[in-house]
Amino acid sequence: MVVNKTRIMVVGGGATGVGIIRDLALRGIDAVLVEQQDLAHGASFRFHGLLHSGARYAVKDPSAAKECITENLILKKIAPTCVKESGGLFLQHKNDEDKYVEEWLTACQQAGIPFKELSIQEIRRGNPYLTKDLKKGYLVPDAIIDGPRLVWANVHQAIKYGAKVLTYTKLTGLKIENGKVVGAEVINTLTREKSYWECDYIINAAGTWADEVAKLGGMELKITKNKGSLLVFNLRLTPKVLNRLRPPDDGDIIVPHHTVTILGTTSINVDQPDSAKPTSEEVEILLKAGKELLPNIDQYRLLRAYAGVRPLYAGNSDSGEDGRNISRDFVILDHKLEGLKGFISLVGGKLTTYRLIAEKTVDYLCKEMGIKRLCTTAQVPLVDPALTEEKKGKINPWIFRYGEEGTKIEQYLEKHPEKNIILCECEDVSFAEVEEVASWESTNNLDDLRRKTRIGMGTCQGLYCSFRSLGTAWESLKKKPEHPLHQLGNFLERRFKGQRTLLWESQIKESELTLGVYSTIFNLERVEVTDEI
């Protein structure tokens, strides 16, 4: 078994985990991050893409609201390639209580969240699809954030400063001596290769899997796993984020995200995050709620439904409590209080506050280790500002997709200008991007390629870009542990998974066309995969 050495091991490759590894790297502390699948495969991708202003939590969770508005402003400054400053509207429907509006205005003021009342005419001028049953509306600094881009931007900077990041690497065991963690065993889930890491601390940032990680050390972690389902429509129905001005409920957030619109969310407690999926009942609930703000929303084509699972800290409360009643604040748990030194778990929080969670965690860790190094993550941009500046009348567009790695796309196109033609029309992805990103060491399959480039995430849901991407990336993908044809099958199956509860009208036609193309024309169901293919 391979033996390695590091000071800190971070478990979990979502926003919180990568925020921690970045913070550690910027402070010059040796660390490694392990993630059992690809980065951002959980809640950091499977959410509505909203960078909260805190206004949603102002009344019921003022502490989380204050954190959100602070971090909202910081992320807009340090992560401009990941954030689109759309603004957000909080809208009072005629069915919503006036009393709550008054409470909300007071709470926003107390939390330091700026708002501006707009006339109904001003609101409808930019949102023609909105209902006529509106009483009031307020503009707040909500924004749109790309989860995977944010995660990878953090990781690229962490690696730049000396950190190690291992994807498809699962923690399988801890070595404990005299009540102290001294090492960890991990396995590469693609190659099954095992390795051992000597370490001083393990930070459990595994999100909804954090309780499973804690069990490896004999610890019990009380988490409420709260599923939120969302719907994706095939066009942008609004330029701004839309929120219902009422206590948080099902289907009261509508987010324009890239080329689509996302409607969410529900709130249902589940036992297993891996098996969480949207139901037909949730689809009906969301559509009914969405129609109150956008009356014709059910007439637009639904692309898919998906679900993310929120890891909420239950504390001493009943883990079956309604997830909407549990704070979105975060908790740092040092298990030395339970007899296990060198093991820290993080629970709760939101993607909007990931940087703050990382700062507080590493501050605590530094104090425990006797290290005096200040956090700089609120000041250091994720991408060198010089790369986003206009040069010779042009701005490198790839920087806004891939962060500093976008320079590789630019260099590739200088050598191969003929590859700057569109491969995925829905998401405007070029052949050059697919070919170059597929060659990166961190891209292990077509699904990884999707999270980085957004192929298959637009209107056709992979119908046309899947086989194009496979052919374009074949030389790189065939070097990976999983055969490219298996990758294609898994890719299409995951795309179909999100459509199963929506198979009616135009979407069932699209699904049948996809089935016809890949089963009849490409004969994918009957292809025998061999080393020669």
Long-range contacts (C-beta under 8 A, 24 or more apart in sequence): 1-185, 1-194, 1-195, 1-196, 2-193, 2-194, 2-195, 2-196, 3-195, 3-196, 3-197, 3-198, 4-32, 4-195, 4-196, 4-197, 4-198, 5-197, 5-198, 5-199, 6-30, 6-31, 6-32, 6-164, 6-197, 6-198, 6-199, 7-31, 7-199, 7-200, 7-201, 7-369, 8-32, 8-199, 8-200, 8-201, 8-202, 8-203, 8-365, 9-33, 9-34, 9-171, 9-184, 9-197, 9-199, 9-201, 9-202, 9-203, 10-34, 10-202, 10-203, 10-205, 11-35, 11-171, 11-202, 11-203, 11-204, 11-205, 11-206, 11-213, 12-204, 12-205, 12-206, 12-207, 12-209, 12-210, 12-213, 13-37, 13-38, 13-39, 13-40, 13-41, 13-151, 13-155, 13-165, 13-167, 14-39, 14-40, 14-42, 14-43, 14-44, 14-151, 14-205, 14-207, 15-40, 15-44, 15-147, 15-150, 15-151, 15-154, 15-351, 15-354, 16-205, 16-207, 16-346, 16-349, 16-354, 16-357, 16-358, 17-203, 17-205, 17-206, 18-151, 18-154, 18-155, 18-158, 18-165, 18-354, 19-154, 19-354, 19-355, 19-357, 19-358, 19-377, 20-203, 20-205, 20-357, 20-358, 20-361, 20-362, 21-154, 21-155, 21-158, 21-163, 21-165, 22-154, 22-155, 22-157, 22-158, 22-161, 22-163, 22-358, 22-377, 23-355, 23-358, 23-359, 23-361, 23-362, 23-375, 23-377, 24-158, 24-163, 24-362, 25-157, 25-158, 25-159, 25-160, 25-161, 25-162, 25-163, 26-157, 26-158, 26-161, 26-375, 26-376, 26-377, 26-380, 27-362, 27-366, 27-371, 27-373, 27-374, 27-375, 27-376, 28-161, 28-162, 28-373, 29-362, 29-366, 29-371, 29-373, 30-162, 31-163, 31-164, 32-163, 32-164, 32-165, 32-166, 32-197, 32-199, 33-155, 33-158, 33-163, 33-164, 33-165, 33-166, 34-166, 34-169, 34-170, 34-171, 34-186, 35-165, 35-166, 35-167, 35-168, 35-169, 36-168, 36-169, 36-170, 36-171, 36-189, 36-209, 37-167, 37-168, 37-189, 38-167, 38-168, 38-444, 38-447, 38-448, 38-451, 39-148, 39-151, 39-152, 39-155, 39-165, 39-167, 39-442, 39-451, 40-147, 40-148, 40-151, 40-152, 40-451, 41-451, 42-207, 42-208, 42-209, 42-273, 42-308, 42-309, 43-207, 43-208, 43-308, 43-309, 43-310, 43-311, 43-351, 44-147, 44-148, 44-150, 44-151, 44-207, 44-351, 44-354, 45-147, 45-148, 45-151, 45-308, 45-451, 46-230, 46-306, 46-307, 46-308, 46-309, 47-147, 47-228, 47-230, 47-264, 47-265, 47-308, 47-351, 48-230, 48-253, 48-255, 48-257, 48-262, 48-264, 48-265, 49-144, 49-145, 49-146, 49-147, 49-255, 49-257, 49-262, 50-88, 50-142, 50-143, 50-144, 50-145, 50-241, 50-253, 50-255, 51-75, 51-76, 51-83, 51-142, 51-143, 51-144, 51-145, 51-351, 51-352, 52-142, 52-350, 52-352, 53-88, 53-113, 53-140, 53-141, 53-142, 53-143, 54-108, 54-111, 54-113, 55-88, 55-90, 55-104, 55-108, 55-113, 55-115, 55-140, 55-142, 55-243, 56-243, 56-248, 56-253, 57-328, 58-104, 58-107, 58-108, 58-110, 58-111, 58-113, 59-100, 59-103, 59-104, 59-107, 59-247, 60-247, 60-248, 61-327, 61-328, 61-329, 62-107, 62-110, 62-111, 63-327, 63-329, 64-327, 64-328, 64-329, 64-350, 64-353, 65-107, 65-108, 65-111, 65-113, 66-111, 66-112, 67-329, 67-352, 67-353, 67-356, 68-350, 68-352, 68-353, 69-111, 69-112, 69-113, 69-141, 70-356, 71-352, 71-353, 71-354, 71-355, 71-356, 72-141, 72-142, 72-143, 72-352, 73-141, 74-355, 74-378, 75-145, 75-150, 75-352, 75-355, 76-143, 77-381, 78-377, 78-378, 78-379, 78-380, 78-381, 78-382, 79-145, 79-150, 79-153, 79-381, 79-382, 79-383, 80-381, 80-383, 80-388, 81-149, 81-153, 81-382, 81-383, 81-388, 81-399, 81-400, 81-401, 81-403, 82-145, 82-146, 82-149, 82-150, 82-153, 82-382, 83-143, 83-144, 83-145, 83-146, 84-143, 84-144, 84-145, 85-141, 85-143, 86-142, 86-143, 86-144, 86-239, 86-240, 86-241, 86-256, 87-139, 87-140, 87-141, 87-142, 87-143, 87-240, 87-241, 88-139, 88-140, 88-141, 88-142, 88-143, 88-240, 88-241, 88-242, 88-243, 89-118, 89-123, 89-127, 89-137, 89-138, 89-139, 89-140, 89-240, 89-241, 89-242, 89-243, 90-115, 90-137, 90-138, 90-140, 90-243, 90-244, 90-245, 91-123, 91-130, 91-134, 91-136, 91-137, 91-242, 91-243, 91-244, 91-245, 91-293, 92-134, 92-135, 92-136, 92-137, 92-245, 92-246, 93-131, 93-133, 93-134, 93-135, 93-244, 93-245, 93-246, 93-292, 93-293, 94-133, 94-134, 94-135, 95-133, 95-292, 96-135, 96-244, 96-245, 96-246, 97-246, 100-245, 100-246, 100-247, 101-136, 101-245, 104-245, 105-138, 108-140, 113-140, 113-141, 114-140, 114-141, 115-139, 115-140, 126-239, 126-240, 127-238, 127-239, 127-240, 127-242, 129-237, 129-238, 129-294, 129-295, 129-296, 129-297, 130-238, 130-242, 130-293, 130-294, 131-292, 131-293, 131-294, 131-295, 133-292, 136-245, 137-245, 138-245, 142-240, 142-241, 142-243, 143-241, 144-241, 144-255, 144-256, 144-257, 145-351, 145-352, 146-258, 147-351, 148-451, 148-452, 149-401, 149-402, 149-403, 150-351, 150-382, 152-402, 152-403, 152-405, 152-452, 153-382, 153-383, 153-403, 154-382, 156-403, 156-404, 156-405, 157-380, 157-382, 157-404, 160-404, 165-442, 167-442, 167-444, 168-444, 171-213, 171-216, 172-216, 173-216, 174-202, 174-216, 174-217, 174-343, 176-217, 176-340, 179-339, 179-340, 179-341, 180-340, 180-341, 180-342, 181-217, 181-340, 181-341, 181-342, 181-343, 182-342, 190-444, 190-480, 190-481, 190-482, 191-481, 199-342, 200-342, 200-369, 201-342, 201-343, 201-344, 201-365, 201-368, 201-369, 202-342, 202-343, 202-344, 203-344, 203-346, 203-361, 203-365, 204-343, 204-344, 204-345, 204-346, 205-346, 207-273, 207-309, 207-311, 208-273, 208-309, 208-310, 208-311, 209-273, 210-311, 210-345, 210-346, 210-347, 213-345, 214-335, 214-343, 214-345, 217-335, 217-340, 217-343, 218-340, 219-335, 219-338, 219-340, 219-343, 219-345, 221-333, 221-345, 221-347, 222-313, 222-314, 222-315, 222-316, 222-319, 223-311, 223-312, 223-313, 223-314, 223-319, 223-347, 224-269, 224-311, 224-312, 224-313, 224-314, 224-319, 224-320, 224-321, 224-323, 224-326, 225-269, 225-270, 225-271, 225-272, 225-273, 225-276, 225-309, 225-310, 225-311, 225-312, 226-267, 226-268, 226-269, 226-270, 226-309, 226-310, 226-312, 226-323, 226-326, 227-266, 227-267, 227-268, 227-269, 227-270, 227-276, 227-307, 227-308, 227-309, 227-310, 228-264, 228-265, 228-266, 228-267, 228-307, 228-308, 228-309, 228-310, 229-264, 229-265, 229-266, 229-268, 229-278, 229-279, 229-282, 229-283, 229-286, 229-305, 229-306, 229-307, 230-262, 230-263, 230-264, 230-265, 230-278, 230-286, 230-305, 230-306, 230-307, 230-308, 231-262, 231-263, 231-264, 231-283, 231-286, 231-287, 231-290, 231-302, 231-304, 231-305, 231-502, 232-260, 232-261, 232-262, 232-302, 232-303, 232-304, 232-305, 232-306, 232-498, 233-260, 233-261, 233-262, 233-263, 233-297, 233-300, 233-301, 233-302, 233-303, 234-260, 234-300, 234-301, 234-302, 234-303, 234-458, 234-459, 235-259, 235-260, 235-261, 235-300, 236-260, 236-261, 237-261, 237-294, 237-297, 237-300, 238-294, 242-293, 242-294, 244-292, 244-293, 248-324, 249-289, 249-324, 250-285, 250-286, 250-289, 251-285, 251-286, 251-287, 251-288, 251-289, 251-290, 252-289, 254-290, 254-293, 254-294, 258-427, 258-454, 258-457, 258-458, 259-426, 259-427, 259-458, 259-459, 260-303, 260-457, 260-458, 261-300, 263-287, 263-289, 263-290, 263-297, 265-308, 267-322, 267-323, 267-324, 268-323, 269-319, 269-320, 269-321, 269-322, 269-323, 270-309, 273-309, 276-307, 276-308, 276-309, 277-307, 277-497, 278-305, 278-306, 278-307, 278-501, 279-501, 280-501, 282-501, 283-501, 283-502, 301-459, 301-505, 301-506, 301-507, 302-502, 302-507, 303-459, 303-461, 303-498, 303-499, 303-502, 303-507, 304-461, 304-495, 304-498, 304-499, 304-502, 305-498, 305-499, 305-501, 305-502, 306-498, 311-347, 311-348, 312-347, 312-348, 313-347, 313-348, 330-357, 330-360, 332-360, 332-361, 332-364, 334-364, 334-368, 398-433, 401-433, 401-453, 402-437, 402-452, 405-440, 408-436, 409-433, 409-436, 409-437, 412-436, 423-455, 423-465, 423-468, 423-469, 423-472, 424-453, 424-454, 424-455, 424-456, 424-458, 424-464, 424-465, 424-468, 424-469, 425-458, 425-460, 425-464, 425-465, 426-457, 426-458, 426-459, 426-460, 426-465, 427-453, 427-454, 427-455, 427-457, 427-458, 427-465, 429-453, 429-454, 429-455, 429-465, 431-468, 431-472, 434-468, 434-469, 434-472, 434-473, 435-472, 435-473, 435-476, 438-469, 438-472, 438-473, 438-476, 438-477, 439-476, 443-476, 444-480, 444-481, 444-482, 445-477, 445-480, 445-482, 445-487, 445-490, 445-491, 446-470, 446-473, 446-477, 446-484, 446-487, 446-488, 446-490, 446-491, 447-487, 447-490, 447-491, 447-494, 449-473, 450-491, 456-491, 456-495, 460-510, 461-495, 461-498, 461-499, 461-510, 461-514, 462-491, 462-492, 462-495, 462-514, 463-510, 463-513, 463-514, 463-517, 466-491, 466-492, 466-495, 466-518, 467-517, 467-518, 467-522, 483-529, 483-533, 485-524, 485-527, 485-529, 485-533, 486-529, 488-524, 489-524, 492-518, 492-524
